[in-house]
Amino acid sequence: MRALGHRMLDGMFDHIAGLGAGPVWQAMPEAVRAELARPLAQAPISAEEAWQRFRDLVLPYHAGNAHPRFMGWVQGGGSALGMLAEMLAGGLNANCGGRDHAAIAVERQVIGWAGRMLGLPESAGGVLVTGSSMANFMAVLLARNAALGAGARRAGLAGAALAAYAQEGAHRCVADALDMAGLGRDRLRRLPVDPAFRLERGALAAAVAADRARGIVPFLVVGTAGTVDVGAIDDLASLAAFCRDEGLWFHVDAAFGAFLRLSPGLRALVDGIEAADSVAFDFHKWGQVPYDAGCLMARDARHLHEGFASAAAYLGTAARGLAAGAPWPCEIGPDLSRGFRALKIWFALQVHGEARLAAVVENGCALARHLGQRIAAESALESLAPAALNIVCFRHRAAPEAVDGLNEEIVADLQEAGIAAPSLTTIGGRRAIRAAFVNHRTRRADADALVEAVLAAGRARLGGAERTPPPG
Ligand SMILES: *Cc1c(COP(=O)(O)O)cnc(C)c1O
């Protein structure tokens, strides 16, 4: 096992070192799909054979999000350091649901660092979860409790009609969170944005007043720090002030935007986040930590305990011995058994350091600016949103009668050729090629390669004829 382990480690280092030379992504051949759909065989195979199968069936057909030219959605690339930390965590096999051991202390230390990164007060607490989807869901429950009182955990909504508010570009999981909390997706008021794609404060005030007039109880405003589509950041300070005045819970979905706090030049973009009642964010996106590593922070740690603790004789904490160390993480979140997510974060924050993580964030924004300039200089391309952060939305302008379809084909062409992996979105009713820069491995040459590949795919699709309409 030891010898195999060393070979596996070398194999994975080779994989990571060779990422940029291979395709970003390649589709699984039918034979591989079939192999991966087979029922479990009666006879076991050796660990050696399982490693070989992994190399044949899994490794070549990865999603590519660690690759320097992966630019789709908002996905992190992880790091070799994170891989090693995952191995250590697996070797330890800590159950971080509770009890008195060092892995829990590491998680509390990481949560303390996160609170300081966000500028939250010392009273803040937090818990590591799968991702921002879960963290946003938990925040909805905390906000519900704040509005209805602790009794809501026993009685549920008991007929109360609650409403939450977010901008129309808020992540899908915010509506899902209202659904899962039993409030209903329609109780998320999706509000219009200004030209910079930020929640319109006037629309928010009007929606809250309209709900109050109808007997509906406004309870939560979700500000977004980094929308998925265009990387817009709501005016968090203004939303915080509004929530203070109106007595509403202010939650910030800062899934990737939280890391802007590390950059002296960029942190002003998320001013006001430190005034939030709760913040959801991911270490597995801009934090360069491998999946999964999400976090919910609450301004007052007691809210987490009041929101999730419940008694069971077999889980009672003790004053001493292994059952000491209250409050346990299982009392401040929904999971009982939970892995040692904190370790890979603990490694990343200490080894990379805040300054180098800030440099990764700054580099992502610089790459977006560079790509924006390249697009502006190409008459065949047009930008569909300002490259405000680390995200660029643009399209190929040729063949205006079928421009949406053309851009969809171009994205699929690039992905299937393994050249680059942008994704698609829709901006103002128009299909957009979308590139997000999250990965520390991505360089200017990779952004340039995307431009060249989009132009080449457009030429190929249009039969070589340049059908670029005049600008304007
Ligand atoms: C990625 C993302 C989410 C969802 O987070 P997961 O970690 O994928 O669950 C929510 N909000 C925003 C703005 C995101 O970018």
The ligand as an SDF file (V2000), in Angstrom:
LIG
                    3D

 15 15  0  0  0  0  0  0  0  0999 V2000
  -20.8910   29.5230   -6.7940 C   0  0  0  0  0  0  0  0  0  0  0  0
  -21.8700   30.4630   -6.2350 C   0  0  0  0  0  0  0  0  0  0  0  0
  -22.8730   30.0260   -5.3730 C   0  0  0  0  0  0  0  0  0  0  0  0
  -23.0630   28.5850   -5.0470 C   0  0  0  0  0  0  0  0  0  0  0  0
  -21.9760   28.1290   -4.3040 O   0  0  0  0  0  0  0  0  0  0  0  0
  -21.5940   26.5940   -4.2600 P   0  0  0  0  0  0  0  0  0  0  0  0
  -20.3220   26.5830   -3.5180 O   0  0  0  0  0  0  0  0  0  0  0  0
  -21.4560   26.1650   -5.6920 O   0  0  0  0  0  0  0  0  0  0  0  0
  -22.6970   25.8850   -3.5700 O   0  0  0  0  0  0  0  0  0  0  0  0
  -23.7180   30.9600   -4.8300 C   0  0  0  0  0  0  0  0  0  0  0  0
  -23.5880   32.2640   -5.1290 N   0  0  0  0  0  0  0  0  0  0  0  0
  -22.6590   32.7240   -5.9760 C   0  0  0  0  0  0  0  0  0  0  0  0
  -22.5800   34.1930   -6.2560 C   0  0  0  0  0  0  0  0  0  0  0  0
  -21.7560   31.8380   -6.5570 C   0  0  0  0  0  0  0  0  0  0  0  0
  -20.8060   32.2790   -7.3860 O   0  0  0  0  0  0  0  0  0  0  0  0
  1  2  1  0
  2  3  1  0
  2 14  2  0
  3  4  1  0
  3 10  2  0
  4  5  1  0
  5  6  1  0
  6  7  2  0
  6  8  1  0
  6  9  1  0
 10 11  1  0
 11 12  2  0
 12 13  1  0
 12 14  1  0
 14 15  1  0
M  END
$$$$
